[in-house]
Amino acid sequence: MRRKIQPKPEPVIPPQMLEQAKQSISTDRLKKSVLCSVCGAETTSGSAEPLCWVCRRLKVSAWREIEQQMPAQE
Ligand SMILES: [Zn+2]
């Protein structure tokens, strides 16, 4: 009985490609990414507030709760 020797695929990434990938990532972060002011998640912010969509929804729902809890007296 002979065992078949399976060729192990070794990921060979040239260091130049790694450097390019790192640079592209860092430049992308410098250009685009905005961190959510609440949870720190990356978000593409088109509005004035740096909020990811999750925190934006949470905030909106929180506002609604506050409005419901506040007595309508003034
Ligand atoms: Zn967030």
N, CA, C, O and the ligand as a Tripos MOL2 file, in Angstrom:
@<TRIPOS>MOLECULE
protein
  297   295    75     0     0
PROTEIN
NO_CHARGES

@<TRIPOS>ATOM
      1 N           0.8380   -1.2100    0.0000 N.3       1 MET1
      2 CA          0.0000    0.0000    0.0000 C.3       1 MET1
      3 C           0.8720    1.2590    0.0000 C.2       1 MET1
      4 O           1.7730    1.4290    0.8200 O.2       1 MET1
      5 N           0.5780    2.0720   -0.8960 N.am      2 ARG2
      6 CA          1.3170    3.3500   -0.9140 C.3       2 ARG2
      7 C           0.3550    4.5010   -0.6670 C.2       2 ARG2
      8 O          -0.7130    4.5930   -1.2730 O.2       2 ARG2
      9 N           0.7520    5.3390    0.2070 N.am      3 ARG3
     10 CA         -0.0870    6.5180    0.4510 C.3       3 ARG3
     11 C           0.1660    7.5770   -0.6110 C.2       3 ARG3
     12 O           1.2960    7.8510   -1.0140 O.2       3 ARG3
     13 N          -0.9230    8.1440   -1.0310 N.am      4 LYS4
     14 CA         -0.7630    9.2420   -1.9940 C.3       4 LYS4
     15 C          -0.3460   10.5130   -1.2490 C.2       4 LYS4
     16 O          -0.9440   10.9220   -0.2540 O.2       4 LYS4
     17 N           0.6570   11.0770   -1.7630 N.am      5 ILE5
     18 CA          1.1020   12.3330   -1.1520 C.3       5 ILE5
     19 C           0.3420   13.4900   -1.7830 C.2       5 ILE5
     20 O           0.4800   13.7930   -2.9690 O.2       5 ILE5
     21 N          -0.4640   14.1220   -0.9420 N.am      6 GLN6
     22 CA         -1.2370   15.2440   -1.4670 C.3       6 GLN6
     23 C          -0.4010   16.5160   -1.4060 C.2       6 GLN6
     24 O           0.1610   16.8630   -0.3670 O.2       6 GLN6
     25 N          -0.3360   17.1690   -2.4870 N.am      7 PRO7
     26 CA          0.4310   18.4280   -2.5120 C.3       7 PRO7
     27 C          -0.2540   19.4970   -1.6660 C.2       7 PRO7
     28 O          -1.4310   19.7990   -1.8630 O.2       7 PRO7
     29 N           0.4830   20.0530   -0.7420 N.am      8 LYS8
     30 CA         -0.0910   21.1030    0.1010 C.3       8 LYS8
     31 C           0.0130   22.4570   -0.6030 C.2       8 LYS8
     32 O           1.1050   22.9120   -0.9440 O.2       8 LYS8
     33 N          -1.0920   23.0620   -0.8030 N.am      9 PRO9
     34 CA         -1.0530   24.3970   -1.4300 C.3       9 PRO9
     35 C          -0.5340   25.4460   -0.4540 C.2       9 PRO9
     36 O          -1.1740   25.7610    0.5500 O.2       9 PRO9
     37 N           0.6050   25.9590   -0.7650 N.am     10 GLU10
     38 CA          1.1520   26.9890    0.1260 C.3      10 GLU10
     39 C           0.8510   28.3630   -0.4470 C.2      10 GLU10
     40 O           1.2060   28.6520   -1.5890 O.2      10 GLU10
     41 N           0.2170   29.1880    0.3170 N.am     11 PRO11
     42 CA         -0.0670   30.5530   -0.1480 C.3      11 PRO11
     43 C           1.2120   31.3760   -0.2130 C.2      11 PRO11
     44 O           1.8210   31.7020    0.8050 O.2      11 PRO11
     45 N           1.5880   31.6920   -1.4120 N.am     12 VAL12
     46 CA          2.7940   32.5020   -1.5750 C.3      12 VAL12
     47 C           2.3930   33.8980   -1.9980 C.2      12 VAL12
     48 O           1.9800   34.1240   -3.1350 O.2      12 VAL12
     49 N           2.5190   34.8140   -1.0890 N.am     13 ILE13
     50 CA          2.1840   36.2020   -1.4080 C.3      13 ILE13
     51 C           3.4700   37.0090   -1.4150 C.2      13 ILE13
     52 O           4.1410   37.1220   -0.3890 O.2      13 ILE13
     53 N           3.8080   37.5560   -2.5360 N.am     14 PRO14
     54 CA          5.0190   38.3850   -2.6050 C.3      14 PRO14
     55 C           4.8860   39.6040   -1.7050 C.2      14 PRO14
     56 O           3.8210   40.2160   -1.6250 O.2      14 PRO14
     57 N           5.9690   39.9480   -1.0330 N.am     15 PRO15
     58 CA          5.9210   41.0870   -0.0860 C.3      15 PRO15
     59 C           5.5050   42.3900   -0.7450 C.2      15 PRO15
     60 O           4.9280   43.2610   -0.0940 O.2      15 PRO15
     61 N           5.7920   42.5260   -2.0200 N.am     16 GLN16
     62 CA          5.3730   43.7640   -2.7020 C.3      16 GLN16
     63 C           3.8510   43.8820   -2.7230 C.2      16 GLN16
     64 O           3.2980   44.9610   -2.5080 O.2      16 GLN16
     65 N           3.1860   42.7620   -2.9830 N.am     17 MET17
     66 CA          1.7170   42.7960   -3.0020 C.3      17 MET17
     67 C           1.1700   43.1100   -1.6200 C.2      17 MET17
     68 O           0.1860   43.8360   -1.4750 O.2      17 MET17
     69 N           1.8220   42.5530   -0.6080 N.am     18 LEU18
     70 CA          1.3710   42.8490    0.7570 C.3      18 LEU18
     71 C           1.4900   44.3360    1.0450 C.2      18 LEU18
     72 O           0.5790   44.9450    1.6050 O.2      18 LEU18
     73 N           2.6020   44.9070    0.6650 N.am     19 GLU19
     74 CA          2.7950   46.3420    0.9000 C.3      19 GLU19
     75 C           1.7340   47.1620    0.1760 C.2      19 GLU19
     76 O           1.1640   48.1020    0.7290 O.2      19 GLU19
     77 N           1.4850   46.7840   -1.0710 N.am     20 GLN20
     78 CA          0.4780   47.5180   -1.8430 C.3      20 GLN20
     79 C          -0.8910   47.4010   -1.1940 C.2      20 GLN20
     80 O          -1.6450   48.3720   -1.1230 O.2      20 GLN20
     81 N          -1.2040   46.1960   -0.7200 N.am     21 ALA21
     82 CA         -2.5010   45.9940   -0.0780 C.3      21 ALA21
     83 C          -2.6180   46.8590    1.1680 C.2      21 ALA21
     84 O          -3.6440   47.4970    1.4030 O.2      21 ALA21
     85 N          -1.5480   46.8710    1.9680 N.am     22 LYS22
     86 CA         -1.5760   47.6910    3.1830 C.3      22 LYS22
     87 C          -1.7600   49.1620    2.8500 C.2      22 LYS22
     88 O          -2.5400   49.8720    3.4850 O.2      22 LYS22
     89 N          -1.0230   49.5990    1.8410 N.am     23 GLN23
     90 CA         -1.1140   51.0200    1.4850 C.3      23 GLN23
     91 C          -2.5070   51.3700    0.9900 C.2      23 GLN23
     92 O          -3.0580   52.4150    1.3400 O.2      23 GLN23
     93 N          -3.0720   50.4900    0.1730 N.am     24 SER24
     94 CA         -4.4110   50.7870   -0.3610 C.3      24 SER24
     95 C          -5.4250   50.8350    0.7750 C.2      24 SER24
     96 O          -6.3310   51.6690    0.7730 O.2      24 SER24
     97 N          -5.2700   49.9410    1.7420 N.am     25 ILE25
     98 CA         -6.1920   49.9410    2.8810 C.3      25 ILE25
     99 C          -6.0490   51.2330    3.6740 C.2      25 ILE25
    100 O          -7.0440   51.8670    4.0240 O.2      25 ILE25
    101 N          -4.8090   51.6210    3.9550 N.am     26 SER26
    102 CA         -4.6070   52.8140    4.7770 C.3      26 SER26
    103 C          -5.1050   54.0600    4.0590 C.2      26 SER26
    104 O          -5.7130   54.9350    4.6760 O.2      26 SER26
    105 N          -4.8520   54.1400    2.7710 N.am     27 THR27
    106 CA         -5.3230   55.3190    2.0470 C.3      27 THR27
    107 C          -6.8420   55.3460    1.9940 C.2      27 THR27
    108 O          -7.4600   56.4050    2.0990 O.2      27 THR27
    109 N          -7.4380   54.1670    1.8310 N.am     28 ASP28
    110 CA         -8.8950   54.1140    1.8440 C.3      28 ASP28
    111 C          -9.4370   54.6240    3.1660 C.2      28 ASP28
    112 O         -10.4200   55.3640    3.2060 O.2      28 ASP28
    113 N          -8.7850   54.2170    4.2520 N.am     29 ARG29
    114 CA         -9.2740   54.6480    5.5630 C.3      29 ARG29
    115 C          -9.1250   56.1510    5.7200 C.2      29 ARG29
    116 O         -10.0130   56.8190    6.2510 O.2      29 ARG29
    117 N          -7.9950   56.6810    5.2550 N.am     30 LEU30
    118 CA         -7.7920   58.1160    5.3860 C.3      30 LEU30
    119 C          -8.8410   58.8700    4.5850 C.2      30 LEU30
    120 O          -9.3490   59.9030    5.0200 O.2      30 LEU30
    121 N          -9.1530   58.3470    3.4270 N.am     31 LYS31
    122 CA        -10.0810   59.0820    2.5620 C.3      31 LYS31
    123 C         -11.5240   58.9550    3.0510 C.2      31 LYS31
    124 O         -12.2000   59.9420    3.3400 O.2      31 LYS31
    125 N         -11.9690   57.6870    3.1310 N.am     32 LYS32
    126 CA        -13.4110   57.5030    3.2160 C.3      32 LYS32
    127 C         -13.9170   57.3420    4.6500 C.2      32 LYS32
    128 O         -14.8220   58.0500    5.0890 O.2      32 LYS32
    129 N         -13.3050   56.3850    5.3740 N.am     33 SER33
    130 CA        -14.0230   55.8370    6.5110 C.3      33 SER33
    131 C         -14.2540   56.8690    7.6040 C.2      33 SER33
    132 O         -13.3670   57.6490    7.9480 O.2      33 SER33
    133 N         -15.4290   56.8520    8.1200 N.am     34 VAL34
    134 CA        -15.7920   57.6580    9.2740 C.3      34 VAL34
    135 C         -16.2040   56.6990   10.3680 C.2      34 VAL34
    136 O         -16.9750   55.7680   10.1320 O.2      34 VAL34
    137 N         -15.6910   56.9260   11.5650 N.am     35 LEU35
    138 CA        -16.0310   56.0290   12.6570 C.3      35 LEU35
    139 C         -17.2880   56.5140   13.3570 C.2      35 LEU35
    140 O         -17.4640   57.7070   13.6050 O.2      35 LEU35
    141 N         -18.1430   55.5770   13.6640 N.am     36 CYS36
    142 CA        -19.3610   55.8910   14.3940 C.3      36 CYS36
    143 C         -18.9950   56.4580   15.7620 C.2      36 CYS36
    144 O         -18.1510   55.9020   16.4650 O.2      36 CYS36
    145 N         -19.6220   57.5500   16.1310 N.am     37 SER37
    146 CA        -19.2690   58.2130   17.3850 C.3      37 SER37
    147 C         -19.7720   57.4250   18.5840 C.2      37 SER37
    148 O         -19.3550   57.6880   19.7120 O.2      37 SER37
    149 N         -20.6530   56.4690   18.3630 N.am     38 VAL38
    150 CA        -21.1980   55.6940   19.4800 C.3      38 VAL38
    151 C         -20.4440   54.3830   19.6660 C.2      38 VAL38
    152 O         -19.9000   54.1230   20.7390 O.2      38 VAL38
    153 N         -20.4130   53.5640   18.6300 N.am     39 CYS39
    154 CA        -19.8360   52.2390   18.7720 C.3      39 CYS39
    155 C         -18.4770   52.1180   18.0940 C.2      39 CYS39
    156 O         -17.7840   51.1200   18.2890 O.2      39 CYS39
    157 N         -18.0860   53.0970   17.3140 N.am     40 GLY40
    158 CA        -16.7720   53.0640   16.7010 C.3      40 GLY40
    159 C         -16.6970   52.2190   15.4460 C.2      40 GLY40
    160 O         -15.6070   51.9520   14.9390 O.2      40 GLY40
    161 N         -17.8270   51.8010   14.9470 N.am     41 ALA41
    162 CA        -17.8240   51.0190   13.7200 C.3      41 ALA41
    163 C         -17.5830   51.9280   12.5240 C.2      41 ALA41
    164 O         -17.9490   53.1030   12.5230 O.2      41 ALA41
    165 N         -16.9630   51.3520   11.5150 N.am     42 GLU42
    166 CA        -16.7340   52.1540   10.3220 C.3      42 GLU42
    167 C         -18.0500   52.3940    9.6100 C.2      42 GLU42
    168 O         -18.8780   51.4940    9.4730 O.2      42 GLU42
    169 N         -18.2210   53.6080    9.1670 N.am     43 THR43
    170 CA        -19.4470   53.9320    8.4620 C.3      43 THR43
    171 C         -19.1580   54.9670    7.4040 C.2      43 THR43
    172 O         -18.2290   55.7630    7.5360 O.2      43 THR43
    173 N         -19.9400   54.9550    6.3710 N.am     44 THR44
    174 CA        -19.8340   55.9920    5.3680 C.3      44 THR44
    175 C         -20.8710   57.0420    5.6980 C.2      44 THR44
    176 O         -22.0720   56.8430    5.5180 O.2      44 THR44
    177 N         -20.3780   58.1610    6.1830 N.am     45 SER45
    178 CA        -21.2890   59.1620    6.6990 C.3      45 SER45
    179 C         -21.5670   60.2160    5.6490 C.2      45 SER45
    180 O         -20.6550   60.8820    5.1590 O.2      45 SER45
    181 N         -22.8220   60.3590    5.3140 N.am     46 GLY46
    182 CA        -23.1940   61.4190    4.3960 C.3      46 GLY46
    183 C         -23.8430   62.5610    5.1500 C.2      46 GLY46
    184 O         -24.0190   63.6580    4.6200 O.2      46 GLY46
    185 N         -24.2000   62.2810    6.4130 N.am     47 SER47
    186 CA        -24.8870   63.2970    7.1870 C.3      47 SER47
    187 C         -23.9110   64.0000    8.1160 C.2      47 SER47
    188 O         -22.7120   63.7240    8.0920 O.2      47 SER47
    189 N         -24.4170   64.8870    8.9150 N.am     48 ALA48
    190 CA        -23.5650   65.6500    9.8120 C.3      48 ALA48
    191 C         -23.0530   64.7890   10.9580 C.2      48 ALA48
    192 O         -21.9340   64.9810   11.4330 O.2      48 ALA48
    193 N         -23.8600   63.8540   11.3920 N.am     49 GLU49
    194 CA        -23.4850   63.0300   12.5210 C.3      49 GLU49
    195 C         -22.7910   61.7590   12.0560 C.2      49 GLU49
    196 O         -23.3070   61.0460   11.1950 O.2      49 GLU49
    197 N         -21.6410   61.4770   12.6150 N.am     50 PRO50
    198 CA        -20.9600   60.2300   12.2840 C.3      50 PRO50
    199 C         -21.5810   59.0550   13.0180 C.2      50 PRO50
    200 O         -21.1060   58.6680   14.0860 O.2      50 PRO50
    201 N         -22.6110   58.5000   12.4690 N.am     51 LEU51
    202 CA        -23.2730   57.3640   13.0900 C.3      51 LEU51
    203 C         -23.4260   56.2610   12.0620 C.2      51 LEU51
    204 O         -23.7420   56.5080   10.8980 O.2      51 LEU51
    205 N         -23.1950   55.0410   12.5150 N.am     52 CYS52
    206 CA        -23.4790   53.9160   11.6370 C.3      52 CYS52
    207 C         -24.9850   53.7020   11.6070 C.2      52 CYS52
    208 O         -25.7270   54.2750   12.4050 O.2      52 CYS52
    209 N         -25.4170   52.8700   10.6750 N.am     53 TRP53
    210 CA        -26.8670   52.7400   10.4910 C.3      53 TRP53
    211 C         -27.5090   52.1020   11.7090 C.2      53 TRP53
    212 O         -28.6710   52.3680   12.0150 O.2      53 TRP53
    213 N         -26.7560   51.2610   12.4020 N.am     54 VAL54
    214 CA        -27.3130   50.6050   13.5930 C.3      54 VAL54
    215 C         -27.5950   51.6470   14.6710 C.2      54 VAL54
    216 O         -28.6960   51.6980   15.2190 O.2      54 VAL54
    217 N         -26.6010   52.4760   14.9720 N.am     55 CYS55
    218 CA        -26.7680   53.4750   16.0230 C.3      55 CYS55
    219 C         -27.7740   54.5400   15.6020 C.2      55 CYS55
    220 O         -28.4770   55.1090   16.4380 O.2      55 CYS55
    221 N         -27.8360   54.8000   14.3110 N.am     56 ARG56
    222 CA        -28.8130   55.7800   13.8530 C.3      56 ARG56
    223 C         -30.2350   55.2790   14.1540 C.2      56 ARG56
    224 O         -31.0980   56.0210   14.6230 O.2      56 ARG56
    225 N         -30.4340   54.0020   13.8660 N.am     57 ARG57
    226 CA        -31.7660   53.4380   14.1300 C.3      57 ARG57
    227 C         -32.0400   53.4020   15.6260 C.2      57 ARG57
    228 O         -33.1480   53.6920   16.0780 O.2      57 ARG57
    229 N         -30.9920   53.0350   16.4000 N.am     58 LEU58
    230 CA        -31.1690   53.0100   17.8540 C.3      58 LEU58
    231 C         -31.5270   54.3940   18.3700 C.2      58 LEU58
    232 O         -32.3960   54.5530   19.2270 O.2      58 LEU58
    233 N         -30.8440   55.3810   17.8340 N.am     59 LYS59
    234 CA        -31.0780   56.7500   18.2830 C.3      59 LYS59
    235 C         -32.5020   57.1850   17.9550 C.2      59 LYS59
    236 O         -33.1840   57.7960   18.7780 O.2      59 LYS59
    237 N         -32.9310   56.8690   16.7660 N.am     60 VAL60
    238 CA        -34.2910   57.2440   16.3580 C.3      60 VAL60
    239 C         -35.3060   56.5680   17.2560 C.2      60 VAL60
    240 O         -36.2650   57.1970   17.7030 O.2      60 VAL60
    241 N         -35.0950   55.2750   17.5240 N.am     61 SER61
    242 CA        -36.0450   54.5590   18.3840 C.3      61 SER61
    243 C         -35.9950   55.1250   19.8000 C.2      61 SER61
    244 O         -37.0240   55.1960   20.4720 O.2      61 SER61
    245 N         -34.8100   55.5280   20.2600 N.am     62 ALA62
    246 CA        -34.6960   56.1240   21.5890 C.3      62 ALA62
    247 C         -35.4620   57.4350   21.6540 C.2      62 ALA62
    248 O         -36.1490   57.7240   22.6330 O.2      62 ALA62
    249 N         -35.3310   58.2230   20.5900 N.am     63 TRP63
    250 CA        -36.0910   59.4810   20.5630 C.3      63 TRP63
    251 C         -37.5840   59.2150   20.6770 C.2      63 TRP63
    252 O         -38.2990   59.9010   21.4060 O.2      63 TRP63
    253 N         -38.0380   58.2090   19.9440 N.am     64 ARG64
    254 CA        -39.4640   57.9020   19.9800 C.3      64 ARG64
    255 C         -39.8850   57.5040   21.3860 C.2      64 ARG64
    256 O         -40.9520   57.9030   21.8540 O.2      64 ARG64
    257 N         -39.0500   56.7170   22.0630 N.am     65 GLU65
    258 CA        -39.3880   56.3000   23.4210 C.3      65 GLU65
    259 C         -39.4640   57.5090   24.3410 C.2      65 GLU65
    260 O         -40.3730   57.6210   25.1640 O.2      65 GLU65
    261 N         -38.5050   58.4090   24.1940 N.am     66 ILE66
    262 CA        -38.4900   59.6070   25.0440 C.3      66 ILE66
    263 C         -39.7550   60.4330   24.7990 C.2      66 ILE66
    264 O         -40.3890   60.9180   25.7360 O.2      66 ILE66
    265 N         -40.0990   60.5770   23.5390 N.am     67 GLU67
    266 CA        -41.2950   61.3520   23.2200 C.3      67 GLU67
    267 C         -42.5370   60.7170   23.8380 C.2      67 GLU67
    268 O         -43.4420   61.4030   24.3120 O.2      67 GLU67
    269 N         -42.5510   59.3820   23.8180 N.am     68 GLN68
    270 CA        -43.7200   58.6990   24.3710 C.3      68 GLN68
    271 C         -43.7440   58.8260   25.8930 C.2      68 GLN68
    272 O         -44.8120   58.9320   26.4970 O.2      68 GLN68
    273 N         -42.5590   58.8130   26.5090 N.am     69 GLN69
    274 CA        -42.5160   58.8690   27.9770 C.3      69 GLN69
    275 C         -42.7440   60.2790   28.4980 C.2      69 GLN69
    276 O         -43.2650   60.4590   29.5980 O.2      69 GLN69
    277 N         -42.3650   61.2600   27.7320 N.am     70 MET70
    278 CA        -42.5000   62.6300   28.2230 C.3      70 MET70
    279 C         -43.9600   63.0340   28.2770 C.2      70 MET70
    280 O         -44.6950   62.8440   27.3080 O.2      70 MET70
    281 N         -44.3740   63.5760   29.3730 N.am     71 PRO71
    282 CA        -45.7410   64.0860   29.4530 C.3      71 PRO71
    283 C         -45.8910   65.3360   28.5880 C.2      71 PRO71
    284 O         -44.9940   66.1750   28.5030 O.2      71 PRO71
    285 N         -47.0370   65.4260   27.9620 N.am     72 ALA72
    286 CA        -47.2490   66.5530   27.0630 C.3      72 ALA72
    287 C         -47.6750   67.7600   27.8570 C.2      72 ALA72
    288 O         -48.8030   68.2360   27.7270 O.2      72 ALA72
    289 N         -46.7800   68.2530   28.6730 N.am     73 GLN73
    290 CA        -47.0800   69.4430   29.4610 C.3      73 GLN73
    291 C         -45.9780   70.4560   29.2710 C.2      73 GLN73
    292 O         -44.7960   70.1140   29.2340 O.2      73 GLN73
    293 N         -46.3690   71.6800   29.1550 N.am     74 GLU74
    294 CA        -45.3350   72.6930   29.0680 C.3      74 GLU74
    295 C         -45.8590   74.0630   29.4340 C.2      74 GLU74
    296 O         -45.1070   75.0370   29.4120 O.2      74 GLU74
    297 ZN        -22.5420   52.7810   15.6590 Zn       75 ZN75
@<TRIPOS>BOND
     1     1     2 1
     2     2     3 1
     3     3     4 2
     4     3     5 am
     5     5     6 1
     6     6     7 1
     7     7     8 2
     8     7     9 am
     9     9    10 1
    10    10    11 1
    11    11    12 2
    12    11    13 am
    13    13    14 1
    14    14    15 1
    15    15    16 2
    16    15    17 am
    17    17    18 1
    18    18    19 1
    19    19    20 2
    20    19    21 am
    21    21    22 1
    22    22    23 1
    23    23    24 2
    24    23    25 am
    25    25    26 1
    26    26    27 1
    27    27    28 2
    28    27    29 am
    29    29    30 1
    30    30    31 1
    31    31    32 2
    32    31    33 am
    33    33    34 1
    34    34    35 1
    35    35    36 2
    36    35    37 am
    37    37    38 1
    38    38    39 1
    39    39    40 2
    40    39    41 am
    41    41    42 1
    42    42    43 1
    43    43    44 2
    44    43    45 am
    45    45    46 1
    46    46    47 1
    47    47    48 2
    48    47    49 am
    49    49    50 1
    50    50    51 1
    51    51    52 2
    52    51    53 am
    53    53    54 1
    54    54    55 1
    55    55    56 2
    56    55    57 am
    57    57    58 1
    58    58    59 1
    59    59    60 2
    60    59    61 am
    61    61    62 1
    62    62    63 1
    63    63    64 2
    64    63    65 am
    65    65    66 1
    66    66    67 1
    67    67    68 2
    68    67    69 am
    69    69    70 1
    70    70    71 1
    71    71    72 2
    72    71    73 am
    73    73    74 1
    74    74    75 1
    75    75    76 2
    76    75    77 am
    77    77    78 1
    78    78    79 1
    79    79    80 2
    80    79    81 am
    81    81    82 1
    82    82    83 1
    83    83    84 2
    84    83    85 am
    85    85    86 1
    86    86    87 1
    87    87    88 2
    88    87    89 am
    89    89    90 1
    90    90    91 1
    91    91    92 2
    92    91    93 am
    93    93    94 1
    94    94    95 1
    95    95    96 2
    96    95    97 am
    97    97    98 1
    98    98    99 1
    99    99   100 2
   100    99   101 am
   101   101   102 1
   102   102   103 1
   103   103   104 2
   104   103   105 am
   105   105   106 1
   106   106   107 1
   107   107   108 2
   108   107   109 am
   109   109   110 1
   110   110   111 1
   111   111   112 2
   112   111   113 am
   113   113   114 1
   114   114   115 1
   115   115   116 2
   116   115   117 am
   117   117   118 1
   118   118   119 1
   119   119   120 2
   120   119   121 am
   121   121   122 1
   122   122   123 1
   123   123   124 2
   124   123   125 am
   125   125   126 1
   126   126   127 1
   127   127   128 2
   128   127   129 am
   129   129   130 1
   130   130   131 1
   131   131   132 2
   132   131   133 am
   133   133   134 1
   134   134   135 1
   135   135   136 2
   136   135   137 am
   137   137   138 1
   138   138   139 1
   139   139   140 2
   140   139   141 am
   141   141   142 1
   142   142   143 1
   143   143   144 2
   144   143   145 am
   145   145   146 1
   146   146   147 1
   147   147   148 2
   148   147   149 am
   149   149   150 1
   150   150   151 1
   151   151   152 2
   152   151   153 am
   153   153   154 1
   154   154   155 1
   155   155   156 2
   156   155   157 am
   157   157   158 1
   158   158   159 1
   159   159   160 2
   160   159   161 am
   161   161   162 1
   162   162   163 1
   163   163   164 2
   164   163   165 am
   165   165   166 1
   166   166   167 1
   167   167   168 2
   168   167   169 am
   169   169   170 1
   170   170   171 1
   171   171   172 2
   172   171   173 am
   173   173   174 1
   174   174   175 1
   175   175   176 2
   176   175   177 am
   177   177   178 1
   178   178   179 1
   179   179   180 2
   180   179   181 am
   181   181   182 1
   182   182   183 1
   183   183   184 2
   184   183   185 am
   185   185   186 1
   186   186   187 1
   187   187   188 2
   188   187   189 am
   189   189   190 1
   190   190   191 1
   191   191   192 2
   192   191   193 am
   193   193   194 1
   194   194   195 1
   195   195   196 2
   196   195   197 am
   197   197   198 1
   198   198   199 1
   199   199   200 2
   200   199   201 am
   201   201   202 1
   202   202   203 1
   203   203   204 2
   204   203   205 am
   205   205   206 1
   206   206   207 1
   207   207   208 2
   208   207   209 am
   209   209   210 1
   210   210   211 1
   211   211   212 2
   212   211   213 am
   213   213   214 1
   214   214   215 1
   215   215   216 2
   216   215   217 am
   217   217   218 1
   218   218   219 1
   219   219   220 2
   220   219   221 am
   221   221   222 1
   222   222   223 1
   223   223   224 2
   224   223   225 am
   225   225   226 1
   226   226   227 1
   227   227   228 2
   228   227   229 am
   229   229   230 1
   230   230   231 1
   231   231   232 2
   232   231   233 am
   233   233   234 1
   234   234   235 1
   235   235   236 2
   236   235   237 am
   237   237   238 1
   238   238   239 1
   239   239   240 2
   240   239   241 am
   241   241   242 1
   242   242   243 1
   243   243   244 2
   244   243   245 am
   245   245   246 1
   246   246   247 1
   247   247   248 2
   248   247   249 am
   249   249   250 1
   250   250   251 1
   251   251   252 2
   252   251   253 am
   253   253   254 1
   254   254   255 1
   255   255   256 2
   256   255   257 am
   257   257   258 1
   258   258   259 1
   259   259   260 2
   260   259   261 am
   261   261   262 1
   262   262   263 1
   263   263   264 2
   264   263   265 am
   265   265   266 1
   266   266   267 1
   267   267   268 2
   268   267   269 am
   269   269   270 1
   270   270   271 1
   271   271   272 2
   272   271   273 am
   273   273   274 1
   274   274   275 1
   275   275   276 2
   276   275   277 am
   277   277   278 1
   278   278   279 1
   279   279   280 2
   280   279   281 am
   281   281   282 1
   282   282   283 1
   283   283   284 2
   284   283   285 am
   285   285   286 1
   286   286   287 1
   287   287   288 2
   288   287   289 am
   289   289   290 1
   290   290   291 1
   291   291   292 2
   292   291   293 am
   293   293   294 1
   294   294   295 1
   295   295   296 2
@<TRIPOS>SUBSTRUCTURE
     1 MET1         2 RESIDUE 1 A MET
     2 ARG2         6 RESIDUE 1 A ARG
     3 ARG3        10 RESIDUE 1 A ARG
     4 LYS4        14 RESIDUE 1 A LYS
     5 ILE5        18 RESIDUE 1 A ILE
     6 GLN6        22 RESIDUE 1 A GLN
     7 PRO7        26 RESIDUE 1 A PRO
     8 LYS8        30 RESIDUE 1 A LYS
     9 PRO9        34 RESIDUE 1 A PRO
    10 GLU10       38 RESIDUE 1 A GLU
    11 PRO11       42 RESIDUE 1 A PRO
    12 VAL12       46 RESIDUE 1 A VAL
    13 ILE13       50 RESIDUE 1 A ILE
    14 PRO14       54 RESIDUE 1 A PRO
    15 PRO15       58 RESIDUE 1 A PRO
    16 GLN16       62 RESIDUE 1 A GLN
    17 MET17       66 RESIDUE 1 A MET
    18 LEU18       70 RESIDUE 1 A LEU
    19 GLU19       74 RESIDUE 1 A GLU
    20 GLN20       78 RESIDUE 1 A GLN
    21 ALA21       82 RESIDUE 1 A ALA
    22 LYS22       86 RESIDUE 1 A LYS
    23 GLN23       90 RESIDUE 1 A GLN
    24 SER24       94 RESIDUE 1 A SER
    25 ILE25       98 RESIDUE 1 A ILE
    26 SER26      102 RESIDUE 1 A SER
    27 THR27      106 RESIDUE 1 A THR
    28 ASP28      110 RESIDUE 1 A ASP
    29 ARG29      114 RESIDUE 1 A ARG
    30 LEU30      118 RESIDUE 1 A LEU
    31 LYS31      122 RESIDUE 1 A LYS
    32 LYS32      126 RESIDUE 1 A LYS
    33 SER33      130 RESIDUE 1 A SER
    34 VAL34      134 RESIDUE 1 A VAL
    35 LEU35      138 RESIDUE 1 A LEU
    36 CYS36      142 RESIDUE 1 A CYS
    37 SER37      146 RESIDUE 1 A SER
    38 VAL38      150 RESIDUE 1 A VAL
    39 CYS39      154 RESIDUE 1 A CYS
    40 GLY40      158 RESIDUE 1 A GLY
    41 ALA41      162 RESIDUE 1 A ALA
    42 GLU42      166 RESIDUE 1 A GLU
    43 THR43      170 RESIDUE 1 A THR
    44 THR44      174 RESIDUE 1 A THR
    45 SER45      178 RESIDUE 1 A SER
    46 GLY46      182 RESIDUE 1 A GLY
    47 SER47      186 RESIDUE 1 A SER
    48 ALA48      190 RESIDUE 1 A ALA
    49 GLU49      194 RESIDUE 1 A GLU
    50 PRO50      198 RESIDUE 1 A PRO
    51 LEU51      202 RESIDUE 1 A LEU
    52 CYS52      206 RESIDUE 1 A CYS
    53 TRP53      210 RESIDUE 1 A TRP
    54 VAL54      214 RESIDUE 1 A VAL
    55 CYS55      218 RESIDUE 1 A CYS
    56 ARG56      222 RESIDUE 1 A ARG
    57 ARG57      226 RESIDUE 1 A ARG
    58 LEU58      230 RESIDUE 1 A LEU
    59 LYS59      234 RESIDUE 1 A LYS
    60 VAL60      238 RESIDUE 1 A VAL
    61 SER61      242 RESIDUE 1 A SER
    62 ALA62      246 RESIDUE 1 A ALA
    63 TRP63      250 RESIDUE 1 A TRP
    64 ARG64      254 RESIDUE 1 A ARG
    65 GLU65      258 RESIDUE 1 A GLU
    66 ILE66      262 RESIDUE 1 A ILE
    67 GLU67      266 RESIDUE 1 A GLU
    68 GLN68      270 RESIDUE 1 A GLN
    69 GLN69      274 RESIDUE 1 A GLN
    70 MET70      278 RESIDUE 1 A MET
    71 PRO71      282 RESIDUE 1 A PRO
    72 ALA72      286 RESIDUE 1 A ALA
    73 GLN73      290 RESIDUE 1 A GLN
    74 GLU74      294 RESIDUE 1 A GLU
    75 ZN75       297 GROUP 0 **** ****
